[in-house]
């Protein structure tokens, strides 16, 4: 399957549906108070860049975002791929696009928070295969048994 990944607004009906499916997917996996979801309106903010993966028919099959926290720190947010395309490297393509933009923006530390438990095993595998390593609590997240934290240190490309 041919997948394209591009920066898009999250304020599109099909992207809203994708984020809604992500929220539904997360509901049974951890307590609601430990689900740190951005709304599509928040994702449309100036500090966040949203990437959408589309199949050859233009159907939105995955998403992810880069939130800029300043001080060379970027955060991966709202990573999701539809179950029908899992295992086809859509998540890897999204993370690669996010990482490339992070480097271009001068981010040297890329971080993320995800849930903890068996329901997140595929996410852990994706992040670890993409060069992320487990780390302690970060940003303003609470220290909780319901969260796992990852970081990836980026080397910036030399200026041309």
N, C-alpha and C positions, 0 to 999 in steps of 0.2 A: 504494500500500500504506500502510495506517495503522500507524504505529509509536508505541509508548508507551515512555517512558524513566522508570525509577523506581529509587530506592535499594533494593537487595536484599542479602541475605546471599549471599556466594559459595559457601556450604556447601550448595548445592542440586545435585542430580544434573545438571540441565540446564546449570547455570552451570559446574560442574566440567567437563562435556563441552566447553563453549565454550572454556574456558581450555586444555583439552587440545588442542583444534583449533588454538588460537593457538600453543601450543608446537610442534606438528607443522609449522605453517606457517613458523615461524621457523628450524627446524633447518637447512634447506639454505641459508639466506640469509647466515649469518655464523658464525664459529667459536663453538663452545659456550661457551668461556671469556669471550666478549664478549656473551653473552646474559644480561641481568640480570633474570631472571624472578622474580616473586613467586609463591609457591604460593598456593592458595586459602586455606590456613590463615593465611598472612601477610596476605593481603588482608582477612581477617576481623578483623584487629587493630584496636584502638581508634583508631589514627592514620590509618586508611584507610577511605574511603567508596566502595563499589562501586555502579556504575550498570549496569543491564541494560536493553537495548532488546529489546522483544518485538513481534512482529507481531500482526495482528488475531486470530490464533488462540492467542495466548499463548506462541508458540514463541520461545525466546531466540535472537536473531539478531545480537546485538552486546553488547559490554561495554567498560567503561573505569572507571578509578578515580582518586580524588584522595587522595594521601598527604600528610599535614600534616607538614612538617619544622620547624615553629616559626619564629619570627622573620619571620613574614609570607610564608614561602615554601611553596608547594604544588607537588606534582609530579604530572603526569599519568602514570598507569601502566596497563599491560595493555589498551591500546586494540586492539579487534579487531571486525571485522564479517565475517559469513559471506560467502563469495564470491557466494552467490545474491542478496544484497541490496546489493552494492557498486554505487555510482553512484546510490543512492536516498537519499542524505543522512543515513543512519543514523549514520555517524561524526560528521557535523556536529551532529546532535541530541545525541549523547553528549557531545561537547566543550562544547556550549552548556550542558548541565546541569552538567557539572563546573565550568565557569567561573562559573556563577551561584552554586553552592555555595561555591566558593573566595572569591568576593567577600563573601558572607554571613559567612564565617569570618574575614574580615579579611586574606586573602591579597592581597598587592600584586604579587608576582612568581610567576607560574605557569611552571614549567619542565618539560622532558621530555628524555629520551634515547631515541633510536631508532637502528636500524641504519643503516649507510651502504651505498650501492650501488643499482644499478638496481632491485632487488627492493623498494625502499622508496619509489619514485617517487610512488605513490599516497598514501602516508602524508605525504610532504613537501608534496604539493599540498593535502591536507586541513589540515595544520597552518598552512601559509602563508595559505590562504584564510580561516582562522579567526583571523588576526591574530598568529600566532607568527612570530618572526624567528630566524634562525640566531644562535648565540652560541658562546662558547668553552666549554671543559670546565666542568662544574658539579657541585655536591655532591661525593660521594666517588667519582665515576666516573673510571676511568683515561683518560688522553689516548691515543686510539687511532684508527687509520684505519678501524676497524670501527663507530665511533659517530658520530652526528650529534646536536647539541644545539640545542634551541630554547627560547626564553623569550617570555613575553608579560607586559607590565606592565599591571596592572589598576588602574582607578580605582574606589575604593569609593563606593558610593552614600551620599549624605548621610543622617545619622540622622534619623529622623522624629520 
